Amino acid sequence: MGERSAPRLTRRRALELASVAAAAGLVANRSIAQSSVVQINPDTDVFIVVDVQYDFLPGGNLAVPKGDEVIKPINDLADRFKHVVMTQDWHPEGHISFASSHKGKKPFDVIDLPYGKQVLWPDHCIWDSKGAEFSEAVDIPHNQLIIRKGFDPKIDSYSGFVEADRKTRTGLAGYLKERGFKRAFVAGLATDFCVGWTALDAKAAGFETIVVEDACRGIDAAGSLAKAWKDMAEAGITRTASANVKAG
């Protein structure tokens, strides 16, 4: 994959992006409670690593600012967990969420689709492309499951649990419940979209949910990051730092 510049957010597009985040329920300020030391239960805790893929890293088609900074804390955290699963954005060419699929539209425009408002993105994470691959710097050999999302050409998907139509399930909740997990730690890219939606759906599925803040980075378009944290706080999701997460 050649060097690529992250798309610039104009003020207008940033406001559109933030309005969609709010409409989707990712609303928040940074009032979420900071946790103290959290002891990992090796049998009932799972670490969910969200979308650490080349297209979301510097040089990628949809780069999250400083997205590469999540890799070290994620690797360090993964070493402490017995159980790790990962999510992977996995789109076909011509996906409905791509601006290039809609004549006259640009990245970060917002359109109406049958399932609601949709931000249009630059083409990204096209299956079997370099941009869709996990960063080779991610070192989690004991990862047990990869959940691919967004592969339906007509539905976008931020969450690792439920796609953007809020009906189509990935099977992750059932897998985690069948394995006997009770608590989910979530980290990755981006805090105010795929991480936030994944954490909210984990909580809604009945898992105690903790987001590891320094192992995430956000887009933060016109306050979307603060809004996401507030929505997670209101859902009862805890926020912590990786240094507070101790091996069991």
Secondary structure as the mmCIF struct_conf table of DSSP 4:
data_model
#
loop_
_struct_conf.conf_type_id
_struct_conf.id
_struct_conf.beg_label_comp_id
_struct_conf.beg_label_asym_id
_struct_conf.beg_label_seq_id
_struct_conf.end_label_comp_id
_struct_conf.end_label_asym_id
_struct_conf.end_label_seq_id
HELX_LH_PP_P HELX_LH_PP_P1 SER A 5 ARG A 8
HELX_RH_AL_P HELX_RH_AL_P1 ARG A 11 ALA A 23
TURN_TY1_P TURN_TY1_P1 ALA A 24 GLY A 25
BEND BEND1 ARG A 30 ARG A 30
HELX_LH_PP_P HELX_LH_PP_P2 ILE A 32 ALA A 33
STRN STRN1 GLN A 34 GLN A 34
HELX_LH_PP_P HELX_LH_PP_P3 SER A 35 SER A 35
STRN STRN2 VAL A 38 GLN A 39
TURN_TY1_P TURN_TY1_P2 PRO A 42 THR A 44
STRN STRN3 ASP A 45 VAL A 50
STRN STRN4 GLN A 53 GLN A 53
HELX_RH_3T_P HELX_RH_3T_P1 TYR A 54 PHE A 56
BEND BEND2 LEU A 57 LEU A 57
TURN_TY1_P TURN_TY1_P3 PRO A 58 GLY A 59
BEND BEND3 GLY A 60 GLY A 60
TURN_TY1_P TURN_TY1_P4 ASN A 61 LEU A 62
HELX_LH_PP_P HELX_LH_PP_P4 ALA A 63 VAL A 64
TURN_TY1_P TURN_TY1_P5 PRO A 65 LYS A 66
HELX_RH_3T_P HELX_RH_3T_P2 GLY A 67 VAL A 70
HELX_RH_AL_P HELX_RH_AL_P2 ILE A 71 ARG A 80
BEND BEND4 LYS A 82 LYS A 82
STRN STRN5 VAL A 84 ASP A 89
STRN STRN6 HIS A 91 HIS A 91
TURN_TY1_P TURN_TY1_P6 GLU A 93 GLY A 94
TURN_TY1_P TURN_TY1_P7 ILE A 96 SER A 97
STRN STRN7 PHE A 98 PHE A 98
HELX_RH_3T_P HELX_RH_3T_P3 ALA A 99 SER A 101
BEND BEND5 HIS A 102 HIS A 102
TURN_TY1_P TURN_TY1_P8 LYS A 103 GLY A 104
TURN_TY1_P TURN_TY1_P9 PRO A 107 PHE A 108
STRN STRN8 VAL A 110 LEU A 113
TURN_TY1_P TURN_TY1_P10 PRO A 114 TYR A 115
STRN STRN9 GLY A 116 VAL A 119
STRN STRN10 TRP A 121 TRP A 121
BEND BEND6 ASP A 123 ASP A 123
STRN STRN11 ILE A 126 ILE A 126
TURN_TY1_P TURN_TY1_P11 TRP A 127 ASP A 128
BEND BEND7 SER A 129 SER A 129
HELX_RH_3T_P HELX_RH_3T_P4 LYS A 130 ALA A 132
BEND BEND8 GLU A 133 GLU A 133
STRN STRN12 PHE A 134 PHE A 134
HELX_LH_PP_P HELX_LH_PP_P5 SER A 135 SER A 135
TURN_TY1_P TURN_TY1_P12 GLU A 136 ALA A 137
TURN_TY1_P TURN_TY1_P13 PRO A 141 HIS A 142
STRN STRN13 LEU A 145 LYS A 149
BEND BEND9 ASP A 152 ASP A 152
TURN_TY1_P TURN_TY1_P14 PRO A 153 LYS A 154
BEND BEND10 SER A 159 PHE A 161
STRN STRN14 VAL A 162 VAL A 162
TURN_TY1_P TURN_TY1_P15 ALA A 164 ASP A 165
BEND BEND11 ARG A 166 LYS A 167
STRN STRN15 ARG A 169 ARG A 169
BEND BEND12 GLY A 171 GLY A 171
HELX_RH_AL_P HELX_RH_AL_P3 LEU A 172 GLU A 178
TURN_TY1_P TURN_TY1_P16 ARG A 179 GLY A 180
STRN STRN16 ARG A 183 LEU A 189
HELX_RH_PI_P HELX_RH_PI_P1 THR A 191 VAL A 195
HELX_RH_AL_P HELX_RH_AL_P4 GLY A 196 ALA A 204
TURN_TY1_P TURN_TY1_P17 ALA A 205 GLY A 206
STRN STRN17 GLU A 208 ARG A 217
TURN_TY1_P TURN_TY1_P18 ALA A 222 GLY A 223
HELX_RH_AL_P HELX_RH_AL_P5 SER A 224 GLU A 234
TURN_TY1_P TURN_TY1_P19 ALA A 235 GLY A 236
STRN STRN18 THR A 238 THR A 240
HELX_RH_3T_P HELX_RH_3T_P5 SER A 242 ASN A 244
STRN STRN19 VAL A 245 LYS A 246
#
